[in-house]
């Protein structure tokens, strides 16, 4: 479709497009005012990774930081965390969403709620709960070591107190108890050291098995190396403790043997004092190990800090009446446009001359506009009542086109038909006969529509005598013709009484002879036939020199025109063209014909001759 066709469609369906737009806007506005307001606030927190070994910061460190931030984003969406927030604030919370800002370690948390104050409170509570859970989650990795070291410190303190209190009264039983306690402390340390050595060996084997690591495998290697370092640090803490416990054990064994052999008490006291000194050094080492574990926990725990607290929102984010109204209006307009183009796509009616020429291969012989009727005025014969109007000019142009269409073979008999009823074929036939008569040529109009005759109404004649009487009384058509208003150039032959067998009469040789006789006295014979939905036009088409088909743009179906043309071609008729009739004035450019006649002349003609304004539909003055 060309651009002008689209423009024509928009102009023709502007009312529906406007209706869709208005209804959509109304629906969007009503929807907006009935919705509960939703408030949204946001807060930002920054996730910091653990301290890097050696102060180095490379690509993998940045990658790890991004992965850590994404992990916290997913953690913020978990149900346990949201349940904890709800318990903290004391009421059900609204929608909570979190996203990582591009190329940063900053997480933005957005909270939507029906209450503006609740939205702010929930957003800040989410951060508080998140920080608490982060500390609890990371502390669990070092809790066991801290607990074990604290228990050992307490035990050493107790053993030192026992030895110092018993230095004056040493017995074999007290020494044996000390030996048992030292053995109980040495055993788990040895087991832990053995297990750590085995874990380190296994991790190194796994790392060595990866030859060309991918990004994910490299991340696994980094994690395993980090674990190896932590376990080696733990071994370094255990090793001196084991050595000191073994020294204590040796001293206690020697002390016990000295007591059993009856050695002097001074020697025992000296040995006991040496043991206490070892215990005190062991106590100091345990304290150092505990502080080292705590420092390691602090260095390896990611930090979560709130950098922008949430505030109370001042206006709701939903509903948005203006946006919703505009969006609904656009949707309504698109739906209306979809309906329009669907109707146009399914519309099979003729609209433009280009369609006729492309589909049927016929030319347009004339364009006749649709004229509104003036009150009390008979507008059937436009060429007579409006001789200077654009309508009369249209029929004059049609007369010229007919004359030039038969230069080699002049058209003396012309059949006017249509694809369906109500398309104005009788109006075209009557006006065409009148305009030919006004040129001074003797013309005859034969009303061959023996089913619904109408020619006598256009010329205000009686329909008592006509074609059927010529058949019955064996007369020629000239004998039953009637002159119009005394003008001998225009002979009107009506139907007379309607016969029961119109097709047989029109197909008879008698009809052929009557038409041939009529041609001897008239330079042009115009025959008004029924629409092609009956067989009468096909019968008459074989007896005439040419056939014109009247079409009503926007109403005549292309399939109907195509069927009419096929029927005419089947009987060998000479179809010389199509006449566009009843073209709407306000859409003349769309239907392709009335644009040839200036609206200025049309308006001024009606105003000067009828006192009628074609633009406003009102009477200005009395008819002239």
C-alpha positions, 0 to 999 in steps of 0.5 A, a space after each residue: 500500500 502506498 503512503 497516501 492509502 495509509 493516510 486515507 485509512 487514518 483519516 477514514 478511521 480517525 474516529 475509532 483511533 480517537 475512541 481507542 485513545 480516549 478509552 485507553 486513557 480513561 481506563 489507565 486513569 481509573 486503574 491508577 486512582 484505585 490502586 494502593 500507593 506503594 513507597 520505595 526507598 533504598 540503602 547501599 552497603 559495601 562489601 570488602 574482601 579479606 586482606 590480601 597476602 603480601 598486599 598484592 591485588 591482581 585480577 583474581 583478587 578483583 574477580 574474587 571480590 566480585 564473586 563475594 559481592 554477588 554471593 551477598 546479593 543472593 544471601 540478601 534474598 534468602 528467606 531466613 534473612 527476610 524472616 529475621 528482618 520481619 521478626 526484628 521490625 515486628 511486622 510483615 515486610 514488603 518487597 525487598 530486592 538487591 542488586 550489585 552496581 556495575 563494576 563495584 562492590 556496592 550493593 543497592 537494596 530497595 524496599 517497597 512497602 505501602 507505608 513510607 516509614 515502614 519501607 525506611 525501617 525495613 531497609 535499614 533493618 536488612 543491613 543490620 541483620 545482614 551485618 550480624 549474620 555475616 559476623 556469625 557466619 565467618 566466626 564459625 570457621 575459627 570458633 573451634 580453634 579459639 575454644 580449644 586454645 582457651 581450654 588449654 590455657 585454662 588447663 595450663 593455669 590450673 596445672 601451674 596453680 596445682 604445682 605451685 601449691 604442691 611444691 612443699 608437699 610432693 607425692 607420687 600420686 600428684 606427680 602421676 596426675 600431672 603426667 596423665 594430664 600432660 599426656 591427655 593434652 599431647 595426644 589431641 595435638 599430635 592427632 591434629 598435626 597428623 591430620 593437617 599434614 595429611 590434608 596439606 598433602 592431599 590438597 597439593 596433589 589435587 592442585 598438581 593434577 590441574 594442568 591448564 586451569 580454567 577461571 573456575 578451576 583457578 578460583 578453586 586453586 586459590 581457595 586450596 592454597 589459602 587453606 594450605 597456608 592456614 593449616 601450615 600456620 596451625 602446624 607452626 602453632 602446634 609444633 612448639 606446644 608439642 615440644 613444651 608439653 613433651 618437656 613437661 612430660 619428661 620433667 614429670 617422669 624424672 620427678 616421679 622416678 626421683 621420688 621413687 628412688 628416695 632422692 632428696 627433697 631439694 632435688 625434687 623441688 628444683 625439678 618441680 620448679 623447672 616444670 612450673 617454668 615450662 608451664 609458664 612458657 607454655 601458657 605464654 605461647 598459648 596466649 600468643 596462639 589465641 591472639 594469632 587465631 583472632 587476628 587471622 579471623 579478623 583478616 579473613 572476614 569480609 567486611 559489610 558496611 552501610 555507606 548510605 542509610 535509607 530515608 523516608 520516601 516522600 512520594 509513591 512510586 506506584 501508581 503513576 497516574 500520568 504514566 499509566 494514563 499515557 501507556 493505557 492510551 497508547 495501548 488503546 490506540 494500538 488496539 484500535 489501529 490493529 482493528 483498523 488494519 485488520 478490517 482494512 486487510 479483510 476489506 475486499 471492496 474497491 477503493 482506488 483506480 490502481 486496484 481496478 487497473 491491477 486486478 481487472 486490467 480496466 480503465 476508469 472512464 469517469 468519477 462521479 461524486 456523492 452529493 448530499 441532497 438539498 431539502 425539497 430538490 430532486 437531485 436525480 438528473 444532476 446534468 439538468 438541475 446542476 448544468 455548471 456543477 462539477 458533477 455535470 463536468 464529470 459526465 461531460 468528461 465521461 461522454 468524451 472518454 466514451 467517444 474516444 474509446 470507440 475511435 476505430 469501432 464507434 460505440 452506438 449501443 452501450 450497456 450500463 450495469 453493475 456488480 450489485 444493487 444500489 451502486 447507482 447504475 440507473 443514475 449514471 445511465 440517466 445522466 449519461 443519456 441526458 448529457 449526450 442529448 444536450 450535445 445535440 445528438 439523438 439519444 435513446 435510453 432503454 430501461 431494460 431492467 424488467 425487474 426493478 425499473 427506475 428510468 421513468 422516475 428520473 424523467 418524471 414519465 409514466 411507465 404504462 407503455 414500454 418494452 413489453 408492449 413492443 413485444 406484445 404488439 410487435 412494435 419497434 422501440 421508437 414507437 413506444 418511446 417518450 420525449 423528455 420535456 419536449 426534447 426530441 433528442 432524448 427518447 426514453 423507453 420505459 419497461 411497461 408492465 413487468 413480464 414473468 420471463 424477463 430473461 427470455 424476452 431480452 435474449 430473443 431475436 425480437 429484442 436484437 432486431 428492435 435494438 438494431 432498428 433503434 440504432 438507425 434513428 439514434 446516434 447512441 442507445 444507452 441500455 440500463 440493465 439489472 445488476 450482474 447478480 442475474 443473467 439479464 446483463 450477460 444476455 444484453 451484452 451480446 447485443 451491444 457494442 460496449 459495456 460499462 460497469 458502475 462501481 461504488 468505491 468502498 462498497 463494491 466488492 472486488 470479487 463481485 467486479 471480477 465475477 462480473 467481468 468474467 461473465 462478460 468475457 465468457 459471452 464475448 462482451 466488449 467491456 470498455 471500462 469502469 465508472 466510479 460512482 458515489 465517491 465521498 467528497 471528504 475522502 475523494 483523494 482516498 478513492 482516487 477520483 474526486 480529487 480532479 474536481 476543485 472543492 472551491 468550485 463545488 462549494 461556490 456553485 452550491 452557495 450561489 445557486 442553492 444557498 447551500 454550504 457544502 462544508 457546514 450543511 446549512 442553508 444560507 439563502 433561498 434557492 435560485 
